[in-house]
């Protein structure tokens, strides 16, 4: 047996709940569309060499995950942020089309 309880909330609380719901949906959508790049793809995206990406990774400039002994993946959105933060310039990065 299920019971239903109906609550009345002030308009400002309903508006706040709606805003939280919309923001949560946007965050989940963005998270589900995360693009992970290989070292080669990251280098191509940033218009630098593979060796530069490797050096930046070893220096701790770039966030990454390691999928194997020699396989590193970089979150595309983080690359943009990390490069801008470290170099102080906004990189011209074309949107990914996958």
URSUL-V102473 format. One record per helix or strand. SS is the DSSP state (helix for helix, strand for strand). FROM is the first residue (numbers start at 0). LEN is the number of residues. If there is no record, write none. Layout:
ss->(SS:SS)
from->(FROM:FROM)
len->(LEN:LEN)
This chain:
ss->(helix:strand:helix:helix:strand:strand:helix)
from->(10:35:38:49:64:71:75)
len->(22:2:8:9:2:4:12)
